[in-house]
Amino acid sequence: MRLFAPIFQKYVEVFGIPVVARHDVSDRKLLHTGGILAQFLDNDEDGVPDNEVSKVLVERGAAVLIFSDESERSTFLDLNFMR
């Protein structure tokens, strides 16, 4: 979580993949997003990812970032990746 603080204050992890959100994103939305990611990676819902996708995502440091609106996302991307 430290990697994402102070920009993202909320956090859940799905099969080793962080799902982070800004403080103004509801807990319900954060958990819903985590649930969708879990279903995508573990379609048969046996608690184990169905293929190597989650392993690759973890190895590459992937994360799901949730913003409260489009302008917040654009500002974040401009400040962090468009230098």
C-alpha positions as CSV (number, residue, x, y, z in Angstrom):
1,M,0.0,0.0,0.0
2,R,2.9,2.4,0.7
3,L,3.6,2.6,-3.0
4,F,0.2,4.1,-3.7
5,A,0.0,6.4,-0.6
6,P,-0.8,9.3,-0.3
7,I,-2.5,9.4,-3.7
8,F,-4.7,6.3,-3.0
9,Q,-6.1,5.8,0.5
10,K,-8.2,2.7,0.0
11,Y,-6.8,-0.8,-0.8
12,V,-7.8,-4.4,-1.4
13,E,-5.8,-7.2,-2.9
14,V,-7.0,-9.8,-5.3
15,F,-4.7,-12.8,-6.0
16,G,-1.7,-10.5,-5.2
17,I,-2.9,-7.7,-7.4
18,P,-3.6,-4.4,-5.7
19,V,-6.9,-2.6,-6.3
20,V,-6.6,1.0,-5.0
21,A,-8.9,3.9,-4.8
22,R,-9.0,7.6,-3.9
23,H,-10.6,8.6,-0.5
24,D,-13.7,9.8,-2.2
25,V,-14.5,6.5,-3.9
26,S,-17.0,4.4,-2.0
27,D,-16.0,1.2,-0.3
28,R,-18.8,-0.5,-2.2
29,K,-17.2,0.6,-5.5
30,L,-13.8,-0.6,-4.4
31,L,-15.1,-4.0,-3.3
32,H,-17.2,-4.3,-6.4
33,T,-14.1,-3.7,-8.6
34,G,-12.1,-6.2,-6.6
35,G,-15.0,-8.8,-7.0
36,I,-15.0,-8.3,-10.8
37,L,-11.3,-8.8,-11.0
38,A,-11.6,-11.9,-8.8
39,Q,-14.3,-13.3,-11.1
40,F,-12.2,-12.5,-14.2
41,L,-9.2,-14.4,-12.8
42,D,-11.0,-17.2,-11.1
43,N,-14.1,-17.8,-13.3
44,D,-14.9,-21.2,-11.7
45,E,-14.8,-19.6,-8.3
46,D,-12.7,-22.3,-6.7
47,G,-10.4,-19.8,-5.0
48,V,-7.5,-20.4,-7.4
49,P,-6.8,-18.3,-10.6
50,D,-7.7,-20.2,-13.7
51,N,-4.6,-19.5,-15.7
52,E,-1.3,-17.7,-15.7
53,V,-2.8,-14.2,-16.2
54,S,-2.7,-13.3,-12.5
55,K,0.9,-14.5,-12.2
56,V,2.0,-12.3,-15.1
57,L,0.1,-9.3,-13.6
58,V,1.8,-9.8,-10.3
59,E,5.2,-10.2,-11.8
60,R,4.8,-7.0,-13.8
61,G,3.5,-5.0,-10.9
62,A,0.1,-4.4,-12.3
63,A,-2.6,-2.7,-10.2
64,V,-6.1,-1.4,-10.7
65,L,-6.5,2.3,-10.0
66,I,-9.9,3.7,-9.2
67,F,-10.6,7.5,-9.5
68,S,-13.7,9.4,-8.6
69,D,-14.0,10.9,-12.1
70,E,-12.4,11.3,-15.5
71,S,-10.6,14.6,-14.7
72,E,-8.9,13.1,-11.6
73,R,-7.7,10.2,-13.8
74,S,-6.4,12.5,-16.5
75,T,-4.6,14.7,-14.0
76,F,-2.9,11.7,-12.4
77,L,-1.8,10.3,-15.7
78,D,-0.5,13.7,-16.9
79,L,1.5,14.2,-13.7
80,N,2.9,10.6,-13.5
81,F,3.4,9.3,-17.0
82,M,3.5,12.2,-19.4
83,R,6.8,13.7,-18.4
